[in-house]
Protein backbone atom coordinates (compact mmCIF):
# COMPACT_ATOMS: atom_id res chain seq x y z
CA UNK A 1 0.00 0.00 0.00
CA UNK A 2 2.77 2.45 0.86
CA UNK A 3 4.53 1.44 -2.36
CA UNK A 4 1.42 2.49 -4.29
CA UNK A 5 1.59 5.94 -2.70
CA UNK A 6 5.26 6.33 -3.65
CA UNK A 7 4.55 5.07 -7.17
CA UNK A 8 1.66 7.49 -7.64
CA UNK A 9 3.72 10.35 -6.21
CA UNK A 10 6.50 9.66 -8.71
CA UNK A 11 4.12 9.35 -11.68
CA UNK A 12 1.90 12.36 -10.98
CA UNK A 13 3.57 14.37 -8.20
CA UNK A 14 1.70 17.61 -8.78
CA UNK A 15 -1.78 16.17 -9.15
CA UNK A 16 -4.13 16.60 -6.22
CA UNK A 17 -4.37 13.40 -4.21
CA UNK A 18 -6.40 14.56 -1.21
CA UNK A 19 -9.09 17.19 -0.89
CA UNK A 20 -10.16 18.14 2.62
CA UNK A 21 -12.50 21.10 2.65
CA UNK A 22 -10.59 23.96 1.07
CA UNK A 23 -7.25 22.16 1.34
CA UNK A 24 -5.73 20.30 -1.58
CA UNK A 25 -2.71 18.06 -1.03
CA UNK A 26 -0.66 16.78 -3.95
CA UNK A 27 0.51 13.19 -4.20
CA UNK A 28 4.11 14.34 -3.72
CA UNK A 29 3.21 16.28 -0.55
CA UNK A 30 1.24 13.33 0.86
CA UNK A 31 4.19 11.02 0.14
CA UNK A 32 6.54 13.50 1.87
CA UNK A 33 4.21 13.70 4.88
CA UNK A 34 4.04 9.88 5.09
CA UNK A 35 7.83 9.61 4.97
CA UNK A 36 8.18 12.18 7.78
CA UNK A 37 5.58 10.29 9.83
CA UNK A 38 7.36 6.96 9.30
CA UNK A 39 10.73 8.42 10.26
CA UNK A 40 9.29 10.10 13.34
CA UNK A 41 7.52 6.97 14.52
CA UNK A 42 10.68 4.88 14.08
CA UNK A 43 12.78 7.53 15.84
CA UNK A 44 10.35 7.45 18.76
CA UNK A 45 11.23 3.79 19.31
CA UNK A 46 8.53 1.87 17.49
CA UNK A 47 9.81 -1.08 15.46
CA UNK A 48 8.55 -2.88 12.36
CA UNK A 49 5.84 -5.36 13.29
CA UNK A 50 4.57 -3.30 16.23
CA UNK A 51 0.83 -2.81 16.49
CA UNK A 52 0.13 0.91 16.64
CA UNK A 53 -3.28 2.36 17.48
CA UNK A 54 -4.37 5.28 15.35
CA UNK A 55 -7.09 7.32 17.04
CA UNK A 56 -7.75 10.47 15.08
CA UNK A 57 -10.34 12.33 13.08
CA UNK A 58 -10.22 12.09 9.29
CA UNK A 59 -7.69 14.56 7.91
CA UNK A 60 -4.78 14.65 5.48
CA UNK A 61 -2.45 14.34 8.46
CA UNK A 62 -4.23 11.20 9.66
CA UNK A 63 -3.92 9.71 6.19
CA UNK A 64 -0.20 10.56 6.14
CA UNK A 65 0.32 8.91 9.54
CA UNK A 66 -1.58 5.83 8.34
CA UNK A 67 0.65 5.57 5.26
CA UNK A 68 3.70 6.27 7.42
CA UNK A 69 2.85 3.39 9.73
CA UNK A 70 2.36 1.07 6.78
CA UNK A 71 5.60 2.31 5.20
CA UNK A 72 7.42 1.52 8.47
CA UNK A 73 6.00 -2.05 8.34
CA UNK A 74 3.79 -1.60 11.36
CA UNK A 75 0.33 -2.96 11.95
CA UNK A 76 -2.26 -0.19 12.08
CA UNK A 77 -5.11 -0.54 14.55
CA UNK A 78 -7.63 2.14 13.57
CA UNK A 79 -9.76 3.40 16.45
CA UNK A 80 -12.68 5.78 16.47
CA UNK A 81 -11.94 9.13 18.11
CA UNK A 82 -15.45 8.94 19.54
CA UNK A 83 -14.44 6.24 22.01
C-alpha positions as CSV (number, residue, x, y, z in Angstrom):
1,X,0.0,0.0,0.0
2,X,2.8,2.4,0.9
3,X,4.5,1.4,-2.4
4,X,1.4,2.5,-4.3
5,X,1.6,5.9,-2.7
6,X,5.3,6.3,-3.7
7,X,4.6,5.1,-7.2
8,X,1.7,7.5,-7.6
9,X,3.7,10.3,-6.2
10,X,6.5,9.7,-8.7
11,X,4.1,9.4,-11.7
12,X,1.9,12.4,-11.0
13,X,3.6,14.4,-8.2
14,X,1.7,17.6,-8.8
15,X,-1.8,16.2,-9.1
16,X,-4.1,16.6,-6.2
17,X,-4.4,13.4,-4.2
18,X,-6.4,14.6,-1.2
19,X,-9.1,17.2,-0.9
20,X,-10.2,18.1,2.6
21,X,-12.5,21.1,2.7
22,X,-10.6,24.0,1.1
23,X,-7.2,22.2,1.3
24,X,-5.7,20.3,-1.6
25,X,-2.7,18.1,-1.0
26,X,-0.7,16.8,-4.0
27,X,0.5,13.2,-4.2
28,X,4.1,14.3,-3.7
29,X,3.2,16.3,-0.5
30,X,1.2,13.3,0.9
31,X,4.2,11.0,0.1
32,X,6.5,13.5,1.9
33,X,4.2,13.7,4.9
34,X,4.0,9.9,5.1
35,X,7.8,9.6,5.0
36,X,8.2,12.2,7.8
37,X,5.6,10.3,9.8
38,X,7.4,7.0,9.3
39,X,10.7,8.4,10.3
40,X,9.3,10.1,13.3
41,X,7.5,7.0,14.5
42,X,10.7,4.9,14.1
43,X,12.8,7.5,15.8
44,X,10.3,7.5,18.8
45,X,11.2,3.8,19.3
46,X,8.5,1.9,17.5
47,X,9.8,-1.1,15.5
48,X,8.6,-2.9,12.4
49,X,5.8,-5.4,13.3
50,X,4.6,-3.3,16.2
51,X,0.8,-2.8,16.5
52,X,0.1,0.9,16.6
53,X,-3.3,2.4,17.5
54,X,-4.4,5.3,15.3
55,X,-7.1,7.3,17.0
56,X,-7.7,10.5,15.1
57,X,-10.3,12.3,13.1
58,X,-10.2,12.1,9.3
59,X,-7.7,14.6,7.9
60,X,-4.8,14.7,5.5
61,X,-2.5,14.3,8.5
62,X,-4.2,11.2,9.7
63,X,-3.9,9.7,6.2
64,X,-0.2,10.6,6.1
65,X,0.3,8.9,9.5
66,X,-1.6,5.8,8.3
67,X,0.6,5.6,5.3
68,X,3.7,6.3,7.4
69,X,2.8,3.4,9.7
70,X,2.4,1.1,6.8
71,X,5.6,2.3,5.2
72,X,7.4,1.5,8.5
73,X,6.0,-2.0,8.3
74,X,3.8,-1.6,11.4
75,X,0.3,-3.0,12.0
76,X,-2.3,-0.2,12.1
77,X,-5.1,-0.5,14.6
78,X,-7.6,2.1,13.6
79,X,-9.8,3.4,16.5
80,X,-12.7,5.8,16.5
81,X,-11.9,9.1,18.1
82,X,-15.4,8.9,19.5
83,X,-14.4,6.2,22.0
